Amino acid sequence: MDTPCPGQDCRFERLEFYECPMCGTDAMIFSDEDGVKCCECDNFIKPQDVRSCISWCIASRACVKR
């Protein structure tokens, strides 16, 4: 059985704020999310730079070495 990704521990997620390009409402997006729906206008807000987990996960060095 494969071991699960060591970076799946939610204690290491980061929270970032993004502004909805349609209405200007602030939205919170966690580092493991692709985006969120704006609570005001229902627009889907995506982070400007969609990153893989390798760019933010503290366990990425162990995963890349596999």
Jmol script that loads the backbone (N, CA, C; Angstrom):
load data "model"
ATOM      1  N   MET A   1       0.840  -1.188   0.000  1.00  0.00           N
ATOM      2  CA  MET A   1       0.000   0.000   0.000  1.00  0.00           C
ATOM      3  C   MET A   1       0.884   1.250   0.000  1.00  0.00           C
ATOM      4  N   ASP A   2       0.533   2.202  -0.848  1.00  0.00           N
ATOM      5  CA  ASP A   2       1.276   3.464  -0.907  1.00  0.00           C
ATOM      6  C   ASP A   2       0.963   4.311   0.320  1.00  0.00           C
ATOM      7  N   THR A   3       1.953   5.059   0.742  1.00  0.00           N
ATOM      8  CA  THR A   3       1.720   5.974   1.860  1.00  0.00           C
ATOM      9  C   THR A   3       1.055   7.235   1.317  1.00  0.00           C
ATOM     10  N   PRO A   4       0.159   7.851   2.078  1.00  0.00           N
ATOM     11  CA  PRO A   4      -0.481   9.078   1.603  1.00  0.00           C
ATOM     12  C   PRO A   4       0.526  10.221   1.565  1.00  0.00           C
ATOM     13  N   CYS A   5       0.197  11.224   0.823  1.00  0.00           N
ATOM     14  CA  CYS A   5       1.052  12.398   0.716  1.00  0.00           C
ATOM     15  C   CYS A   5       1.250  13.006   2.094  1.00  0.00           C
ATOM     16  N   PRO A   6       2.488  13.234   2.521  1.00  0.00           N
ATOM     17  CA  PRO A   6       2.715  13.828   3.845  1.00  0.00           C
ATOM     18  C   PRO A   6       2.251  15.271   3.927  1.00  0.00           C
ATOM     19  N   GLY A   7       2.012  15.897   2.796  1.00  0.00           N
ATOM     20  CA  GLY A   7       1.560  17.283   2.791  1.00  0.00           C
ATOM     21  C   GLY A   7       0.067  17.443   2.948  1.00  0.00           C
ATOM     22  N   GLN A   8      -0.680  16.357   3.121  1.00  0.00           N
ATOM     23  CA  GLN A   8      -2.125  16.451   3.261  1.00  0.00           C
ATOM     24  C   GLN A   8      -2.553  16.875   4.661  1.00  0.00           C
ATOM     25  N   ASP A   9      -1.629  17.123   5.516  1.00  0.00           N
ATOM     26  CA  ASP A   9      -1.943  17.592   6.854  1.00  0.00           C
ATOM     27  C   ASP A   9      -2.400  19.047   6.757  1.00  0.00           C
ATOM     28  N   CYS A  10      -3.660  19.314   7.074  1.00  0.00           N
ATOM     29  CA  CYS A  10      -4.236  20.647   6.878  1.00  0.00           C
ATOM     30  C   CYS A  10      -3.629  21.715   7.785  1.00  0.00           C
ATOM     31  N   ARG A  11      -2.793  21.344   8.725  1.00  0.00           N
ATOM     32  CA  ARG A  11      -2.168  22.352   9.591  1.00  0.00           C
ATOM     33  C   ARG A  11      -1.191  23.230   8.828  1.00  0.00           C
ATOM     34  N   PHE A  12      -0.779  22.816   7.632  1.00  0.00           N
ATOM     35  CA  PHE A  12       0.225  23.563   6.882  1.00  0.00           C
ATOM     36  C   PHE A  12      -0.352  24.320   5.692  1.00  0.00           C
ATOM     37  N   GLU A  13      -1.670  24.375   5.563  1.00  0.00           N
ATOM     38  CA  GLU A  13      -2.282  25.138   4.487  1.00  0.00           C
ATOM     39  C   GLU A  13      -2.112  26.624   4.749  1.00  0.00           C
ATOM     40  N   ARG A  14      -2.053  27.392   3.664  1.00  0.00           N
ATOM     41  CA  ARG A  14      -1.958  28.852   3.778  1.00  0.00           C
ATOM     42  C   ARG A  14      -3.258  29.466   3.273  1.00  0.00           C
ATOM     43  N   LEU A  15      -3.611  30.590   3.813  1.00  0.00           N
ATOM     44  CA  LEU A  15      -4.798  31.325   3.410  1.00  0.00           C
ATOM     45  C   LEU A  15      -4.363  32.594   2.699  1.00  0.00           C
ATOM     46  N   GLU A  16      -4.941  32.829   1.514  1.00  0.00           N
ATOM     47  CA  GLU A  16      -4.610  34.032   0.755  1.00  0.00           C
ATOM     48  C   GLU A  16      -5.903  34.739   0.393  1.00  0.00           C
ATOM     49  N   PHE A  17      -5.839  36.051   0.247  1.00  0.00           N
ATOM     50  CA  PHE A  17      -7.002  36.853  -0.109  1.00  0.00           C
ATOM     51  C   PHE A  17      -6.878  37.313  -1.550  1.00  0.00           C
ATOM     52  N   TYR A  18      -7.972  37.211  -2.281  1.00  0.00           N
ATOM     53  CA  TYR A  18      -8.032  37.644  -3.677  1.00  0.00           C
ATOM     54  C   TYR A  18      -9.261  38.507  -3.867  1.00  0.00           C
ATOM     55  N   GLU A  19      -9.164  39.453  -4.774  1.00  0.00           N
ATOM     56  CA  GLU A  19     -10.289  40.326  -5.069  1.00  0.00           C
ATOM     57  C   GLU A  19     -11.027  39.794  -6.289  1.00  0.00           C
ATOM     58  N   CYS A  20     -12.345  39.738  -6.209  1.00  0.00           N
ATOM     59  CA  CYS A  20     -13.158  39.298  -7.339  1.00  0.00           C
ATOM     60  C   CYS A  20     -13.011  40.319  -8.465  1.00  0.00           C
ATOM     61  N   PRO A  21     -12.645  39.886  -9.665  1.00  0.00           N
ATOM     62  CA  PRO A  21     -12.476  40.837 -10.765  1.00  0.00           C
ATOM     63  C   PRO A  21     -13.799  41.429 -11.258  1.00  0.00           C
ATOM     64  N   MET A  22     -14.918  40.803 -10.909  1.00  0.00           N
ATOM     65  CA  MET A  22     -16.223  41.279 -11.368  1.00  0.00           C
ATOM     66  C   MET A  22     -16.810  42.350 -10.444  1.00  0.00           C
ATOM     67  N   CYS A  23     -16.726  42.121  -9.107  1.00  0.00           N
ATOM     68  CA  CYS A  23     -17.407  43.049  -8.190  1.00  0.00           C
ATOM     69  C   CYS A  23     -16.491  43.656  -7.130  1.00  0.00           C
ATOM     70  N   GLY A  24     -15.253  43.152  -7.006  1.00  0.00           N
ATOM     71  CA  GLY A  24     -14.307  43.734  -6.057  1.00  0.00           C
ATOM     72  C   GLY A  24     -14.384  43.182  -4.641  1.00  0.00           C
ATOM     73  N   THR A  25     -15.262  42.201  -4.408  1.00  0.00           N
ATOM     74  CA  THR A  25     -15.380  41.596  -3.086  1.00  0.00           C
ATOM     75  C   THR A  25     -14.143  40.760  -2.784  1.00  0.00           C
ATOM     76  N   ASP A  26     -13.669  40.812  -1.547  1.00  0.00           N
ATOM     77  CA  ASP A  26     -12.533  39.988  -1.152  1.00  0.00           C
ATOM     78  C   ASP A  26     -12.978  38.546  -0.930  1.00  0.00           C
ATOM     79  N   ALA A  27     -12.140  37.618  -1.365  1.00  0.00           N
ATOM     80  CA  ALA A  27     -12.418  36.194  -1.183  1.00  0.00           C
ATOM     81  C   ALA A  27     -11.196  35.530  -0.574  1.00  0.00           C
ATOM     82  N   MET A  28     -11.433  34.544   0.291  1.00  0.00           N
ATOM     83  CA  MET A  28     -10.345  33.785   0.903  1.00  0.00           C
ATOM     84  C   MET A  28     -10.182  32.472   0.147  1.00  0.00           C
ATOM     85  N   ILE A  29      -8.948  32.165  -0.249  1.00  0.00           N
ATOM     86  CA  ILE A  29      -8.671  30.915  -0.951  1.00  0.00           C
ATOM     87  C   ILE A  29      -7.511  30.229  -0.237  1.00  0.00           C
ATOM     88  N   PHE A  30      -7.741  28.984   0.173  1.00  0.00           N
ATOM     89  CA  PHE A  30      -6.681  28.202   0.809  1.00  0.00           C
ATOM     90  C   PHE A  30      -5.716  27.682  -0.249  1.00  0.00           C
ATOM     91  N   SER A  31      -4.490  27.397   0.157  1.00  0.00           N
ATOM     92  CA  SER A  31      -3.440  26.995  -0.763  1.00  0.00           C
ATOM     93  C   SER A  31      -3.737  25.682  -1.490  1.00  0.00           C
ATOM     94  N   ASP A  32      -4.650  24.871  -0.975  1.00  0.00           N
ATOM     95  CA  ASP A  32      -4.967  23.618  -1.650  1.00  0.00           C
ATOM     96  C   ASP A  32      -6.223  23.718  -2.520  1.00  0.00           C
ATOM     97  N   GLU A  33      -6.792  24.904  -2.679  1.00  0.00           N
ATOM     98  CA  GLU A  33      -7.996  25.091  -3.478  1.00  0.00           C
ATOM     99  C   GLU A  33      -7.662  25.656  -4.853  1.00  0.00           C
ATOM    100  N   ASP A  34      -8.474  25.267  -5.848  1.00  0.00           N
ATOM    101  CA  ASP A  34      -8.314  25.801  -7.201  1.00  0.00           C
ATOM    102  C   ASP A  34      -8.966  27.168  -7.350  1.00  0.00           C
ATOM    103  N   GLY A  35      -9.890  27.473  -6.465  1.00  0.00           N
ATOM    104  CA  GLY A  35     -10.609  28.735  -6.504  1.00  0.00           C
ATOM    105  C   GLY A  35     -11.877  28.627  -5.684  1.00  0.00           C
ATOM    106  N   VAL A  36     -12.623  29.736  -5.632  1.00  0.00           N
ATOM    107  CA  VAL A  36     -13.884  29.772  -4.887  1.00  0.00           C
ATOM    108  C   VAL A  36     -14.904  30.602  -5.665  1.00  0.00           C
ATOM    109  N   LYS A  37     -16.172  30.401  -5.323  1.00  0.00           N
ATOM    110  CA  LYS A  37     -17.241  31.197  -5.916  1.00  0.00           C
ATOM    111  C   LYS A  37     -17.426  32.455  -5.069  1.00  0.00           C
ATOM    112  N   CYS A  38     -17.502  33.599  -5.718  1.00  0.00           N
ATOM    113  CA  CYS A  38     -17.706  34.869  -5.021  1.00  0.00           C
ATOM    114  C   CYS A  38     -19.061  34.849  -4.324  1.00  0.00           C
ATOM    115  N   CYS A  39     -19.082  35.283  -3.071  1.00  0.00           N
ATOM    116  CA  CYS A  39     -20.332  35.277  -2.299  1.00  0.00           C
ATOM    117  C   CYS A  39     -21.286  36.387  -2.732  1.00  0.00           C
ATOM    118  N   GLU A  40     -20.807  37.365  -3.487  1.00  0.00           N
ATOM    119  CA  GLU A  40     -21.661  38.475  -3.928  1.00  0.00           C
ATOM    120  C   GLU A  40     -22.229  38.267  -5.330  1.00  0.00           C
ATOM    121  N   CYS A  41     -21.380  37.886  -6.281  1.00  0.00           N
ATOM    122  CA  CYS A  41     -21.826  37.835  -7.686  1.00  0.00           C
ATOM    123  C   CYS A  41     -21.754  36.443  -8.299  1.00  0.00           C
ATOM    124  N   ASP A  42     -21.344  35.438  -7.539  1.00  0.00           N
ATOM    125  CA  ASP A  42     -21.245  34.038  -8.001  1.00  0.00           C
ATOM    126  C   ASP A  42     -20.184  33.813  -9.081  1.00  0.00           C
ATOM    127  N   ASN A  43     -19.316  34.780  -9.300  1.00  0.00           N
ATOM    128  CA  ASN A  43     -18.197  34.590 -10.218  1.00  0.00           C
ATOM    129  C   ASN A  43     -17.203  33.617  -9.584  1.00  0.00           C
ATOM    130  N   PHE A  44     -16.580  32.744 -10.392  1.00  0.00           N
ATOM    131  CA  PHE A  44     -15.568  31.835  -9.864  1.00  0.00           C
ATOM    132  C   PHE A  44     -14.235  32.553  -9.852  1.00  0.00           C
ATOM    133  N   ILE A  45     -13.632  32.676  -8.675  1.00  0.00           N
ATOM    134  CA  ILE A  45     -12.368  33.389  -8.504  1.00  0.00           C
ATOM    135  C   ILE A  45     -11.252  32.368  -8.407  1.00  0.00           C
ATOM    136  N   LYS A  46     -10.256  32.493  -9.291  1.00  0.00           N
ATOM    137  CA  LYS A  46      -9.097  31.602  -9.278  1.00  0.00           C
ATOM    138  C   LYS A  46      -7.873  32.402  -8.871  1.00  0.00           C
ATOM    139  N   PRO A  47      -6.948  31.776  -8.150  1.00  0.00           N
ATOM    140  CA  PRO A  47      -5.692  32.473  -7.859  1.00  0.00           C
ATOM    141  C   PRO A  47      -5.001  32.863  -9.166  1.00  0.00           C
ATOM    142  N   GLN A  48      -4.310  33.986  -9.157  1.00  0.00           N
ATOM    143  CA  GLN A  48      -3.654  34.449 -10.379  1.00  0.00           C
ATOM    144  C   GLN A  48      -2.625  33.436 -10.873  1.00  0.00           C
ATOM    145  N   ASP A  49      -1.918  32.835  -9.965  1.00  0.00           N
ATOM    146  CA  ASP A  49      -0.910  31.846 -10.340  1.00  0.00           C
ATOM    147  C   ASP A  49      -1.319  30.496  -9.749  1.00  0.00           C
ATOM    148  N   VAL A  50      -1.934  29.665 -10.556  1.00  0.00           N
ATOM    149  CA  VAL A  50      -2.343  28.348 -10.086  1.00  0.00           C
ATOM    150  C   VAL A  50      -1.084  27.512  -9.941  1.00  0.00           C
ATOM    151  N   ARG A  51      -0.803  27.131  -8.699  1.00  0.00           N
ATOM    152  CA  ARG A  51       0.439  26.435  -8.405  1.00  0.00           C
ATOM    153  C   ARG A  51       0.165  24.986  -8.060  1.00  0.00           C
ATOM    154  N   SER A  52       1.113  24.162  -8.383  1.00  0.00           N
ATOM    155  CA  SER A  52       0.999  22.780  -7.930  1.00  0.00           C
ATOM    156  C   SER A  52       1.402  22.729  -6.464  1.00  0.00           C
ATOM    157  N   CYS A  53       1.128  21.622  -5.828  1.00  0.00           N
ATOM    158  CA  CYS A  53       1.465  21.492  -4.411  1.00  0.00           C
ATOM    159  C   CYS A  53       2.978  21.565  -4.184  1.00  0.00           C
ATOM    160  N   ILE A  54       3.759  21.305  -5.206  1.00  0.00           N
ATOM    161  CA  ILE A  54       5.216  21.351  -5.071  1.00  0.00           C
ATOM    162  C   ILE A  54       5.686  22.756  -4.690  1.00  0.00           C
ATOM    163  N   SER A  55       4.959  23.783  -5.120  1.00  0.00           N
ATOM    164  CA  SER A  55       5.387  25.150  -4.847  1.00  0.00           C
ATOM    165  C   SER A  55       5.027  25.634  -3.446  1.00  0.00           C
ATOM    166  N   TRP A  56       4.065  24.977  -2.759  1.00  0.00           N
ATOM    167  CA  TRP A  56       3.672  25.474  -1.439  1.00  0.00           C
ATOM    168  C   TRP A  56       3.772  24.452  -0.316  1.00  0.00           C
ATOM    169  N   CYS A  57       3.870  23.176  -0.647  1.00  0.00           N
ATOM    170  CA  CYS A  57       3.842  22.141   0.379  1.00  0.00           C
ATOM    171  C   CYS A  57       5.215  21.965   1.038  1.00  0.00           C
ATOM    172  N   ILE A  58       5.218  21.902   2.364  1.00  0.00           N
ATOM    173  CA  ILE A  58       6.491  21.752   3.080  1.00  0.00           C
ATOM    174  C   ILE A  58       7.091  20.359   2.901  1.00  0.00           C
ATOM    175  N   ALA A  59       6.295  19.396   2.453  1.00  0.00           N
ATOM    176  CA  ALA A  59       6.779  18.045   2.248  1.00  0.00           C
ATOM    177  C   ALA A  59       7.154  17.772   0.797  1.00  0.00           C
ATOM    178  N   SER A  60       7.182  18.795  -0.043  1.00  0.00           N
ATOM    179  CA  SER A  60       7.394  18.590  -1.482  1.00  0.00           C
ATOM    180  C   SER A  60       8.768  17.996  -1.806  1.00  0.00           C
ATOM    181  N   ARG A  61       9.774  18.309  -1.032  1.00  0.00           N
ATOM    182  CA  ARG A  61      11.096  17.727  -1.304  1.00  0.00           C
ATOM    183  C   ARG A  61      11.064  16.221  -1.188  1.00  0.00           C
ATOM    184  N   ALA A  62      10.343  15.713  -0.198  1.00  0.00           N
ATOM    185  CA  ALA A  62      10.232  14.246  -0.018  1.00  0.00           C
ATOM    186  C   ALA A  62       9.457  13.633  -1.182  1.00  0.00           C
ATOM    187  N   CYS A  63       8.438  14.323  -1.675  1.00  0.00           N
ATOM    188  CA  CYS A  63       7.637  13.783  -2.777  1.00  0.00           C
ATOM    189  C   CYS A  63       8.420  13.769  -4.087  1.00  0.00           C
ATOM    190  N   VAL A  64       9.162  14.825  -4.354  1.00  0.00           N
ATOM    191  CA  VAL A  64       9.908  14.931  -5.602  1.00  0.00           C
ATOM    192  C   VAL A  64      11.014  13.888  -5.661  1.00  0.00           C
ATOM    193  N   LYS A  65      11.556  13.521  -4.504  1.00  0.00           N
ATOM    194  CA  LYS A  65      12.634  12.533  -4.468  1.00  0.00           C
ATOM    195  C   LYS A  65      12.140  11.121  -4.729  1.00  0.00           C
ATOM    196  N   ARG A  66      10.820  10.893  -4.630  1.00  0.00           N
ATOM    197  CA  ARG A  66      10.276   9.548  -4.817  1.00  0.00           C
ATOM    198  C   ARG A  66      10.516   9.024  -6.204  1.00  0.00           C
TER     199      ARG A  66
END
end "model"
wireframe off; spacefill off
backbone 0.3
color backbone group
